Amino acid sequence: DQQVKQNSPSLSVQEGRISILNCDYTNSMFDYFLWYKKYPAEGPTFLISISSIKDKNEDGRFTVFLNKSAKHLSLHIVPSQPGDSAVYFCAATIQGAQKLVFGQGTRLTINP
Amino acid sequence: ETGVTQTPRHLVMGMTNKKSLKCEQHLGHNAMYWYKQSAKKPLELMFVYSLEERVENNSVPSRFSPECPNSSHLFLHLHTLQPEDSALYLCASSQVARSVHEQYFGPGTRLTVT
């Protein structure tokens, strides 16, 4: 059973516009969430995270929103840039555990 | 060398071969991880080593055998693999005392089993 789901395998956005990537989870024990970005031929790199005590965390052009009641989180990128084209993975964990549970990833393409 | 390195980057092996994947981290971390990424599937955690002790074995078949000789090195020994084991194998590391959630990944080894 997949505990973290990214239902959109791909997303295409115009440069300068907002990119919104979505993620749903089923395990209510998860209390920490992360987004990773992956370029081809490279490993995933950590992008931004959020604790379940917050509903928003912002870092430059990247903002993660958490809706605990809906078990949903989203990553907003604004404005989107061509260098943002990559696969984005959502991950969840329980604080104190050393295990990240990943979604399938969403391939984001930013069109010039 | 910086970050997390993995060798080889690509590996093709027959089902009767024995091979090993190597991971080295240069970040001073004390936890290391093996993940498997198959096409169109989420990253699957295989093994976790914390302070050189295995703390997680995620129901991985015995044809995969991890080894962590020290906090900087992690191996994945492979023998009698199946074609469905073809995947990208990613190594990661983190610092347990700090945020365990932020794991740093290597570039991966693309494994093809023929």
Interface residues (C-beta under 8 A of the other chain):
Chain A: Q2 V4 P9 Y32 L34 Y36 A41 E42 G43 P44 T45 F46 S49 F89 A91 T93 Q95 G96 A97 Q98 K99 L100 V101 F102 G103 Q104 G105
Chain B: V4 A31 Y33 K40 K41 P42 L43 E44 L45 V48 S50 V55 E56 L90 C91 A92 S94 V96 V100 H101 E102 Q103 Y104 F105 G106 P107 G108
